[in-house]
């Protein structure tokens, strides 16, 4: 054997063995979402998780669906028991109770928030920090209308009443909405110039002339005019009336647009809730969106995997898929500028409503306002209490609730 060959063998024999690439750490994530099976958004998240796991074979995602309120309650309970899920896909108003109880971590140092729409980012700001990565932008109410019955949506409440009087006898109800939840009361309160908190953002302002005027208006729609509002309707009841063309118009949120597109096709129209003629103000629905939230203490490979999934699910490609399929406005600035949004009549109508909305308070005191408003709104719409008495009862109920938080 030649000298060079022998030398080569010696070099090879003495060379250090190549360092093997370490296998990716195996990660298991428990992931809760409040997206709906009925609206098929939950099924789409299942597909997202499957796509992500195929690209990241070291990550296993256990996906669990819960209703919005059940998720809030169960996350608090599971956290106290030391067994919380790692990742949440939920609404902004959960940030208040979760931060108060120190159950989630801020995301300011985890992701570049400047890539998301400012209003979506602002909706999860508390104590100078941000507590969720925006998924969708909006989560707001708007006017939906059946074009076969309403060729042009009413511009203001005077037009609304005139239109509904013209439809009397043709439909079971002219306008339907959820009469059991104050989330549907708040836009009209804004239209009458009211708000639920004082300037400090935590002191309730429910017993006001603006609240009384709002309740009077809703009561008048129901009892002073025939056929404008149904005798009663919760969320499911209003939904059925509209889908079956027994209601000409519906006030519902952007989360429902994909479902109504599938049910109604080209008959569906989207517009702003009519301006309040008495004040000249647009109703101001709460705006927020959906967010990824991370449990406190999530770190290391598990945190990185959760962030990787959140980045994947909020990428421009996925955001536009959701906009096209479910008519939700993207939270990513780059996606919001795409023609698929601006040139789509449903999405552009939703965006037009959103610009006159107001960010929903995420402080924990808001839960007290919701609980105080709900029974009084129901009582007024059931003609069991006057607007004045209802507003007067809301204020001390919220104050008493807030006192228990201190």
Beta strands, then each sheet from edge to edge (+ up, - down):
strand 1: 27-33
strand 2: 59-65
strand 3: 87-91
strand 4: 125-126
strand 5: 129-130
strand 6: 133-138
strand 7: 141-146
strand 8: 173-176
strand 9: 247-253
strand 10: 268-271
strand 11: 286-294
strand 12: 329-330
strand 13: 358-359
sheet 1: 2+ 1+ 3+ 11- 6+ 12-
sheet 2: 2+ 1+ 3+ 11- 13-
sheet 3: 4+ 5-
sheet 4: 8+ 9+ 7- 10+
end
